[in-house]
Amino acid sequence: MPHSTQLAANFFRVACYFEAALTLVALVLGWLVDIDPFANLVLDEQALLHGLLLTLPLLMLFFAMQEIPLKALEKIRTLLLETLGPRLYRNHWTDLLILAAIAGFSEEVLFRGTLQPWMENTLGMTAGLWISNAVFALVHAVTPLYALLAMLMGLYLGISLDYGGERNLLTPIVIHGFYDFIAFLVILRNYRNSL
């Protein structure tokens, strides 16, 4: 197997396992702090539609940031292109969809299904939202600006949890997964165009 094909296959497998393991982390943490990570996950069309629609502003920002000639944004684009490009290069778009779905599900179950409700129960709604998303930002801190953007996205996802009047984890899961899928496709396209 050529090196680049093996790298892509290994990355995809490891990334899927790692992201899926976050669901186990959510379950263990939830058990320890008496939070059911799935308590607010309701499969309904309204939350699905909200998730799809609420992804659109994030995607507009993402595409706008692709064009802004700011050095800090260029650093993020280069970092993502150099780290993810070679690893995503040989994957089919369906692989990227699977990875994005696993990441969206697992990260949201951990951060919005477990950590945010735990922090809200302990410190109040506002502090819970901010602290859980500060943690979200820290685990995404590949650059200072990327951490700030992750914090803002996390706040958006945390607020979307209650969009539509009733708390539903499906909304941020859909937003996160759909956003990641489009971002993966853009990174893949940009990497292929750079070859």
N, C-alpha and C positions, 0 to 999 in steps of 0.2 A: 504494500500500500504506500503510495507516495506520501512524503512528509506532510504536505498541506492538507491532503485528504484525511490523514490520520489525526492531524491537529484539529480539524473541523469536527470529526466524529467524536474525538475525546472531549472536546470543549462542550459540544452539545449534550453529551451524556452526563458529564460532570455538572454542568450548569442546571440541567433538569433535576438531577439528584439533589444538588445543593438547595435549589429553590423549593423543591418538594419537602425537603427536611425542615424548612421553616414552618410548615404546617405542624410537624411534630413538636417543634419548639413552642409553637402557640398552644398546642394541647397540653404540654407539660407545664408551661407557665400558667395557663388557665386553670389547671388542676391545683397548682400551688397557691394561687390567689383567689380561687373560687369564682372564676369567670368561664362561662361557656363560650368559646370563640365563635360558635355557630348560632348563638342565641338570636342574633339579628339578621340571619341569612334567610331570606324568603325569596323563592324563585317565582317572580311575577313579571309580567310583560312591562308594566309601568316602570319598574326599577331598571329593567334592561334598556328600555327606551331612554330613560333619564341618563343612564350611563353612557350610551352612545352619543346622545346630544351634548352632554357635559364634557365629552372628550374633545369636541370641536374647538372650543376656545384654547385648550392646551395645544392642540395640533397647529392652530394658527400661530400661536406664540413660538412653537418649535420651528415651523417653517420660516417665520420672520427672523429668528435667531440664526438660522442657517445663512442668512444674507447680511447680517450686521457685521461690519468690519471692526469689531472690538477685539483687542488682543486676548483678553481673558476668555471670550467666547471661542476665538480661534484655537486657543490652547485646549479647550474642551473638545472641540470638533476633531482636532488632530489626535488627541489622546484616544477618543472613541474609535476613530478610523484606524489607528495603529494597533489598538488592543483587540477590538472586536472584528474589524474588517477581515483579517486573515482567518479568524476563527469561524466567522459566519459564511465566508466565501463559498464553500462547497455545499452549504446546506440549501435545501429546497425551501421555498416560501412556506410550505406546510410545517417544516421543522421550526421555522421562526414563529409561526402561529402557535404551535404547541408550547414552545419555550415561553412565549409572551403570556399565554394562558396560565401556565403553571406559576410563573412569576407574579402575575396579577393576583391570582387566587391566594397563593401562599403568603406573599408579603402583606396583602390586605387582611387575611385572617390573623396574622401576627400583629400588625400595627393597628388596624382599625377594629378588628374583632376581639383582640385580647388586651393589648397595651393601652389603647385609648380608653376603653371602658374601665379598666383597672385604675388608671390615673384619674379618670372622672369620678369614680366612686371614692377614691382616696382624697383627692385634692380639689374637686369641683370641675364643672364642665369646661370652663375656659382654661384653667391650668392643665387639665387632662389633655385637651386638644394641643396646647403648645408643647408640653413636655413630651408627649408621645411622638410628636413630629420633629422635635429636636433630636430625639433618638433616631428617627427615620433619616434625618439629615446627616447625622454622624456616620451612619453605616453606608451612606452614599457619598461621603466626603472625599472624592478623588481630587478635587481642587476646591479652594474656598468658595468660588462662585458656584460651582456645581453643588456644593453643600447648601448654599443659600437657595438655589433654584429647587433643590430637593425639599428643603424646608417649606417653601412656598407651595410646591406641588402637594406635599403631604398635608398642609393646612387645607388646601382645596379638596383633597380626597377625604379628609376628616370632616369637613363641612358637608360634603356631598353625601356622607353617611345618613344625614337627616333630611336630605332634599326630598321634597314631596310630602312632607308632614310626618312620615313614620320612618323610623330608623330601619335601614335595610343595607346590609353589607354588600348585596349584589351590585349596587350602584358604583361604589368605588372599585370593586373587583373588575367590572366591565371597563371603567375608565382606564384603570391601570393597565389591564391586559391589552386593550385596543391601542392605547398610546404606545406601549412598548413594541407592539407588533409593527406599527407604522415607523417608529424610530429605528427598529432593526432593519426594515426594508430600505430606509433612506441611507443608513450606514452601509448596507450591502451594496446599494446602487453607487454610492460615492466611492466605495473601495474598488468596485469593478471598473468604474470610470477612470480611476487613478492608475490602473495597470497599463 
